[in-house]
Amino acid sequence: MAGGQERILRRRIKSVQSTRKITKAMELIAASQISRSQARIVANRPYRHGMRRIIVEAALADPAGAAKLLATPTDVDVAIVLVVTGDRGLSGAYNSAALRAGERLVRKLRAEGTHVRLFCIGKKAGAFYRFRGMEVEESFVGFVDRPSFTDARRVASVIAAPFIDGEVQQVLLVSTRFLSAATQAVEVEQLLPLAMPAVPVDNAPTKLKGYTEFEPEVEKLLTSLAPRALESEIFSALLEGAASFHVSQQRAMAAATDNADELGQTLSRIMNRARQDSITTEIMEIVSGAEALRSGK
């Protein structure tokens, strides 16, 4: 019986060691992707801030002309909710936090009488909401680990079309923001109408100095800039989501590797104890046999 237990323990230890190799490799891969993702976020910031600055200055120059595209709608009959997750799991709470936040937002809007059109980025979001019985109008997959601006443009074109046609009054984004390597937070952001920054971006003046003439007029200019600004915001969300995913996966795999090490040590101790019990039993049997022979003589 002890020998059988020892064989079982050997198989379990071998299985744990194999799993540890996988988790360690995934940890190293995720760690190597973090710095690259952070570099892409930093490289994208000038374009994003420049786009926001133009919108702020145009809105300050003609508030009335910018009201349509820079206002929070009061009556929303139809809204689009875009949820950003990953294509893969094994990343801690990265996917589940965004999925739960998106589900709460959809239920809140429906409770207020708003019809919600749900769009998803990432395999995990589409599978989750379909399993929960929620209709997903379109799901974008295959690029969340290393997104490109072309991917953001494709998503933006699909999302912006109903808003431009007047079918939708509001577009909301649920994504994970990369605040730092130690902090990531799920946020809900209004994409359309364009959200007016609460504070000036890059020290943008709260009041324009001198005279600025816009060509074309502000309303037409913002109508042309809105799709570009939407692409920029979606691309930023994709970049920050990718960085957050890699950080979460690196942490999860590091914890899994530590757990595998601890479990391997525990199983090794149990196996050594079982081996000692087996050896002790065999010695006792030999001694008992020797004593029986001696008594028989």
Secondary structure, DSSP 8 states (H G I E B T S, - for coil): -HHHHHHHHHHHHHHHHHHHHHHHHHHHHHHHHHHHHHHHHHHHHHHHHHHHHHHHHHHHH-HHHHTTTSS--S--SEEEEEEE--S---STTHHHHHHHHHHHHHHHHHHTT-EEEEEEESHHHHHHHHHTT--EEEEE-S-SSS--HHHHHHHHHHHHHHHHTTS-SEEEEEEEEE--SS-EEEEEEEEETT---SS-GGG--SS--S----SS-HHHHHHHHHHHHHHHHHHHHHHHHHHHHHHHHHHHHHHHHHHHHHHHHHHHHHHHHHHHHHHHHHHHHHHHHHHHHHHH-
